[in-house]
């Protein structure tokens, strides 16, 4: 495996790189296109969005890892209540989202209603720059985070807004738990669940 595929802990200094990487990764994502419908400004807005939630939320309370061209944000079970945006972060996100802020808020509320109550890790998001697709960087991040979750003996939950990604997650042991549409004629989300695996299974 090339050294560029080796996940490492992301730090605050990585915020610009992570913002750019995830903005490219989610440029064709149905949910992000719905939140940021303007083609001309989408990449810049997504960069601000991802940089904000990384620096203010996930790097503080989650497990954030990156490779050269991919990033993943995980939230361990014990951090679920902390890894939520505070009032200042919410205001910053509203500024970035503009007139889509209300839709975003409704989507977050609906997703929260579908989140499992039992203790679990969450894969908040994972993405790779399309220019680096096929290099295994996203897979390396998935393996790293899942190994950490397995070490705690806890299941993992995620939500995908891209149907074509479901087989990828299924390959790593996830199964579709639920399918629901976001309010305001929004896109469909698929919630997925993965039971912990014995570490000996790799």
C-alpha positions in Angstrom: 0.0 0.0 0.0 1.5 3.4 -1.0 2.4 5.7 1.9 -0.2 8.2 0.6 -2.9 5.7 1.5 -1.9 5.4 5.1 -4.5 7.2 7.3 -3.2 9.7 9.9 -4.9 11.8 12.5 -6.1 15.1 11.0 -5.3 18.3 12.9 -6.6 21.8 12.8 -3.8 22.7 10.4 -5.3 20.3 7.9 -8.6 22.3 7.7 -7.9 24.0 4.4 -6.8 20.7 2.8 -9.8 18.8 4.2 -12.2 21.5 3.1 -10.9 21.4 -0.5 -10.8 17.6 -0.6 -14.4 17.1 0.8 -15.8 19.9 -1.4 -14.6 18.0 -4.5 -15.7 14.7 -3.0 -19.2 15.8 -2.4 -19.6 18.0 -5.6 -22.0 15.4 -7.1 -23.6 14.3 -3.9 -27.4 14.6 -4.1 -27.8 16.0 -0.6 -25.0 18.5 -0.9 -26.3 19.6 -4.3 -29.7 20.1 -2.7 -28.2 22.2 0.1 -26.0 24.2 -2.3 -27.9 24.4 -5.6 -25.9 27.1 -7.2 -23.3 25.5 -9.5 -21.0 28.5 -9.6 -20.6 28.8 -5.9 -21.0 25.2 -4.7 -17.4 24.2 -4.4 -16.4 27.3 -2.4 -19.5 27.0 -0.2 -18.8 23.3 0.4 -15.3 24.1 1.3 -16.4 26.5 4.0 -19.1 24.1 5.2 -16.7 21.2 5.7 -13.9 23.3 7.1 -16.4 24.7 9.7 -17.8 21.4 10.9 -14.3 19.9 11.0 -12.7 22.7 13.0 -15.6 23.5 15.3 -17.2 20.0 15.8 -15.5 16.8 14.7 -11.8 17.5 15.3 -12.8 18.6 18.8 -14.9 15.5 19.8 -14.5 12.9 17.0 -11.9 10.8 15.4 -10.8 12.6 12.2 -8.3 10.9 9.8 -7.0 11.8 6.4 -4.9 10.5 3.6 -3.4 12.7 0.8 -6.7 13.1 -0.9 -9.5 11.7 1.4 -10.9 12.4 4.8 -13.2 10.7 7.3 -14.9 11.9 10.5 -16.0 9.3 13.0 -17.8 9.9 16.4 -17.2 7.3 19.1 -20.2 6.3 21.2 -19.0 8.2 24.3 -18.7 11.4 22.2 -22.1 11.4 20.5 -23.7 14.0 22.8 -20.7 16.3 22.5 -20.1 16.2 18.8 -23.0 18.4 17.9 -22.7 22.0 16.8 -22.8 24.8 19.4 -24.7 28.0 18.9 -21.8 29.8 17.2 -21.3 26.9 14.8 -25.0 26.8 14.0 -24.9 30.5 13.2 -21.8 30.0 11.0 -23.5 27.2 9.1 -26.6 29.3 8.6 -24.5 32.0 7.1 -22.9 29.5 4.7 -26.2 27.9 3.7 -28.1 31.2 3.3 -31.7 30.6 2.2 -31.2 26.9 2.4 -30.5 27.0 6.2 -34.1 26.1 7.1 -34.1 23.1 4.9 -30.8 22.1 6.4 -32.2 22.4 9.9 -35.2 20.3 9.0 -33.0 17.6 7.5 -30.8 17.5 10.6 -33.8 17.1 12.8 -35.3 14.3 10.6 -31.9 12.4 10.5 -31.7 12.7 14.3 -35.1 11.0 14.6 -33.8 8.0 12.7 -30.5 7.7 14.6 -30.3 4.5 16.7 -30.5 4.9 20.4 -28.2 2.1 21.4 -24.5 2.9 21.9 -22.6 3.0 18.6 -19.9 4.7 16.6 -21.0 7.0 13.8 -19.3 7.5 10.5 -20.3 11.1 10.1 -18.8 11.5 6.6 -16.1 10.1 4.4 -15.0 11.4 1.0 -12.2 11.2 -1.5 -11.2 13.7 -4.2 -12.5 12.3 -7.5 -9.1 12.8 -9.0 -7.8 10.1 -6.6 -10.6 7.6 -7.0 -9.5 4.1 -7.5 -6.4 4.5 -5.3 -7.9 3.0 -2.2 -7.7 6.0 -0.1 -11.3 5.9 1.0 -11.1 2.2 1.7 -8.0 2.7 3.8 -9.9 5.3 5.9 -12.9 2.9 6.2 -10.7 0.1 7.4 -8.9 2.3 9.9 -12.1 3.6 11.5 -13.9 0.3 11.5 -10.9 -1.4 13.2 -11.1 1.3 16.0 -14.8 0.7 16.4 -14.3 -3.1 16.4 -11.7 -2.6 19.1 -14.4 -1.2 21.4 -16.9 -3.9 20.5 -19.4 -1.4 19.2 -21.5 -1.3 16.0 -21.2 1.5 13.5 -24.0 3.7 12.0 -23.9 5.8 8.9 -26.2 7.6 6.5 -25.6 7.7 2.8 -27.3 10.1 0.3 -25.8 8.4 -2.7 -27.3 5.0 -3.7 -24.2 4.1 -5.7 -22.2 4.0 -2.5 -24.3 1.4 -0.8 -22.5 -1.6 -2.3 -19.2 -0.1 -1.1 -20.4 0.0 2.4 -22.0 -3.4 2.1 -18.6 -4.8 1.1 -17.4 -3.6 4.5 -20.1 -5.3 6.4 -22.9 -2.6 6.5 -26.5 -3.4 5.8 -29.3 -1.0 4.9 -31.4 -0.4 8.0 -33.8 2.2 6.7 -34.6 4.4 3.7 -36.2 7.8 4.1 -36.7 11.1 2.2 -35.6 14.4 3.7 -38.4 17.0 4.1 -39.2 19.6 1.4 -39.0 17.0 -1.4 -35.4 16.4 -0.5 -33.2 13.5 -1.5 -33.4 10.0 -0.1 -31.1 8.9 2.7 -30.1 5.3 3.4 -29.2 4.5 7.0 -26.8 1.6 7.4 -25.6 -0.5 10.3 -22.6 -2.7 10.9 -22.3 -5.1 13.8 -18.8 -5.2 15.5 -16.5 -7.9 14.2 -13.9 -9.9 16.3 -10.5 -8.3 15.7 -9.1 -11.6 14.6 -11.3 -11.4 11.5 -9.4 -8.4 10.3 
